Amino acid sequence: MTTQQKINDAPINFAEDIIANVKNTRDDGVLKCVQCGLCTSTCPAARHSEYNPREIIERVLDGDETIMHEDYLWNCFYCYTCHSVCPVGNSVCEVNQILKQFAINQGIGWDKLYEYLGFADSYFDAAIGAIPEIFFDDIAKDVPGWEEIRFEKLEENRDKLNLYPPLMPPEDVIDEVSLILTITGFKQRMENIRKSQEEEVNK
């Protein structure tokens, strides 16, 4: 004998929290999931890791909030393939972003963000993005010749491509961006993450 699950039953509350989030653009697509697995079959992260988009939606529909503690949640790099192929109009990519934000708000996954603080620092200090130095060694392994292109021939290549003068934001724009990031709490969150992880290392 099966039991009928009502829309206001506890497991559905988790899905409804996701649907109500400002990042969600697919209305109630989460509730329409039929577990066909098309998202997983086309997902690059699923191909190369334990990340499984179908399982993420299954656990959301089960009300399983422990999904926010899964390391593999951070393997999604937002290619939006799942978003484009879902036959019922769901977007696991957006669900993933919302789950990560839920996790961050609860202090979960800050160790994953710590490596990316270089991006945040660059936005705050210069109003532009920059690759954090922590990734340089990995990029050099994955992209042969990257160090030469990035450090030794950067000026030469920019000159060949007529990329002068460098388009750096003016000081007033940098000040405005920094102010916005401070007022919205972004800078404080950066510092909280930095402090928590550095304390962890120093234990």
Secondary structure, DSSP 4 states (H G I P E B T S, - for coil): ---PPPTTSHHHHHHHHHHTSTT--STTHHHH-----HHHHH-HHHHHSS--HHHHHHHHHTT-GGGGG-GGGGG-----HHHHH-TTS--HHHHHHHHHHHHHHTT-SHHHHHTTHHHHHHHHHHSS----GGGHHHHHHHSTTHHIIIIISHHHHHHHTT--S--PPPHHHHHHHHHHHHHTTHHHHHHHHHHHHHHHHT-
